[in-house]
């Protein structure tokens, strides 16, 4: 039975790796043409938010949206439900 569990865990690891790669590819595609500072800004925002709230890495999304003649920085933070502590 231990051998089968070992094989099963590899499948889960492979599936996890596949899902992570899909997320990375999606982020790369969405950031084409975006300013170079957006990934760094996202990471720094995530670091600051993590000081106060336990959030996932994917909880912070930073996008640059064209609004006529202006660029708008759209920041979205998905906060966890329930009390933090």
C-alpha positions as CSV (number, residue, x, y, z in Angstrom):
1,X,0.0,0.0,0.0
2,X,2.9,2.4,0.7
3,X,4.1,2.1,-2.9
4,X,0.8,3.2,-4.2
5,X,0.6,6.1,-1.9
6,X,4.1,7.2,-3.1
7,X,2.9,7.0,-6.7
8,X,-0.3,8.9,-5.9
9,X,1.7,11.7,-4.2
10,X,3.8,12.2,-7.3
11,X,0.6,12.7,-9.3
12,X,-0.6,15.3,-6.9
13,X,2.8,17.0,-7.0
14,X,2.7,17.0,-10.8
15,X,-0.9,18.4,-10.8
16,X,0.2,21.1,-8.4
17,X,3.2,22.0,-10.6
18,X,0.9,22.1,-13.6
19,X,-1.5,24.4,-11.9
20,X,1.3,26.7,-10.8
21,X,2.7,26.9,-14.3
22,X,-0.7,27.8,-15.7
23,X,-1.0,30.6,-13.2
24,X,2.5,31.9,-14.1
25,X,1.7,31.7,-17.8
26,X,-1.6,33.6,-17.3
27,X,0.2,36.3,-15.3
28,X,2.8,36.7,-17.9
29,X,0.2,37.0,-20.7
30,X,-1.7,39.6,-18.7
31,X,1.4,41.7,-18.0
32,X,2.5,42.1,-21.6
33,X,2.8,45.7,-22.3
34,X,2.5,46.6,-18.7
35,X,5.1,48.7,-16.9
36,X,8.1,46.8,-15.5
37,X,7.4,48.0,-11.9
38,X,4.0,46.2,-11.6
39,X,5.4,42.8,-10.4
40,X,7.6,44.5,-7.8
41,X,4.7,46.7,-6.7
42,X,2.5,43.7,-6.3
43,X,5.2,41.9,-4.2
44,X,5.7,44.9,-2.0
45,X,2.0,45.4,-1.4
46,X,1.7,41.7,-0.5
47,X,4.5,42.0,2.0
48,X,2.9,45.0,3.7
49,X,-0.6,43.4,3.7
50,X,0.9,40.2,5.2
51,X,2.1,42.2,8.2
52,X,-1.5,42.7,9.2
53,X,-3.6,39.9,7.5
54,X,-2.7,36.3,6.6
55,X,-3.4,36.3,2.8
56,X,-2.4,34.0,0.0
57,X,0.2,35.0,-2.6
58,X,-2.6,35.3,-5.2
59,X,-4.7,37.6,-3.0
60,X,-3.2,40.8,-4.4
61,X,-3.8,41.7,-8.1
62,X,-2.4,44.8,-9.6
63,X,-3.4,46.0,-13.1
64,X,-2.9,49.1,-15.2
65,X,-6.1,50.1,-17.0
66,X,-6.4,52.7,-19.7
67,X,-9.2,55.2,-19.0
68,X,-9.3,57.7,-21.9
69,X,-6.1,59.7,-21.6
70,X,-5.3,58.4,-18.1
71,X,-3.8,55.2,-16.8
72,X,-5.5,53.9,-13.7
73,X,-3.8,51.6,-11.2
74,X,-6.4,48.9,-10.2
75,X,-5.4,47.1,-7.0
76,X,-7.6,44.2,-5.7
77,X,-7.0,42.4,-2.5
78,X,-8.9,39.3,-1.6
79,X,-9.1,39.2,2.2
80,X,-9.8,35.9,4.0
81,X,-13.2,35.5,5.7
82,X,-13.5,35.2,9.5
83,X,-11.4,36.5,12.4
84,X,-7.7,36.8,12.0
85,X,-5.3,35.9,14.8
